[in-house]
Amino acid sequence: MIICVLAGGEGSRLWPLSTPAKPKQILNFTGADSLIQRTYTLMQNITKNIFVVSEKSHQHIILKQIKDFDRKKMIVEPCRKGTTNCVLLAARYIKNYFKGKKNNEKILFIHADHIFDNKINFISSIKGAFAVNVKGGIVIGGKKPTCAGTKYGYIETKKINNDLYKVNSFCEKPNQQLANKLYKKPNYFWNEGFFICTINDLANNLLKTNKEVHANLLRLFELPSLYVNKFYKTLVPSAIEKSLMEKSDNIYMFPINFSWVDLGTYNSLCSMLGGGNIIKGENIYEMENTNTFVHNSTNINVGVIGLDNVAVVLTNDGLLVLNKEKENLVSEITKKIK
């Protein structure tokens, strides 16, 4: 078993806590460890063969945070180009690391910014997903919805047996009306976001569904290391869900029995921290607020009065005042700031 932790994003929806220079995966939200430290430690319960993909600007921080990490298993992105290209780069690196001898060994690709509620159930589910035999296919994780949530992507499936479902289609974060319908259908699951496949199966599925991305993968395989960064910078950013998962007819789902939080927004952060009024930092003075998140990491005094469902975040990188119902617009703000 091989695990590849994707830790190259910038976490723009959590600005100004998360910035390109200090992305969320290297930050500490819940205790002594950063998200990448938590994820890496958890993955060690499954295998010691763990690779990490990091964007070049913060690779040194990750190397400092993960004390026992083998530097030879650090995969460095020269720039951020989305999960599709991140996975292609990782496949190239892992292929070369093992000198092509493990192209048919399964690899778990998983994000560094997910928080899992049950260590034992998580380990059991991941090992179960590894054990599933789908010739030439890609296995993703799915959980039966516990509510008509709109924060998750949904997977339409057809049951093969208790441990395996064929994926028919994906529905990305539906509106409330559609979520109410999907929740009631027994063949719909929440998409957890990880996937398992071999390097050869990744290439073969791309050959059938996305010849442009397949060509990029082959080019990365062929290029000497000296020229990889230059070529990588020319690639068009894209998400692996759009470039492969939604186009392939060879995707399968393993039902998982743990819950998770994708720590990508202020609502998910507040949910993980327990909800209600959450105060983080010093020099904060608040009165008569409900369901409000206030963070201050500066020496400036901050007063917050009479707000509901609002996040107020002040750091040395900026000030955000957010109606949490509009959290999807935070990343648009960061584009304007750049």
Buried (B, 14 or more C-beta within 10 A) or exposed (E): BBBBBBBBBBBBBBBBBBBBEBBBBBBEBBEEBBBBBBBBEBBEEBBEBBBBBBBEBBBEBBBEBBEEBEEEBBBBBBBBBBBBBBBBBBBBBBBEBBEEEBBEBBBBBBBBBBBBEEEEBBBBBBEBBBEBEBEEBBBBBBBEBEEBBBBBBBBBBEEEEEEBBBBEEBBEBBEEEBBEEBBEEEEBBBBBBBBBBBBBBBBBBBBBBBEEBBEBBBBBBEBEEEEBBEBBEEBEEBBBBBBBBBBBEBBBBBBBEBBBBBBBBBBBBBBBEEEEBBBBBEEBEBEEBEBBBBBBBBEEEBEBEEBEBBBBBBBEBBEBEBEBEEBEEBBEBBEEEE
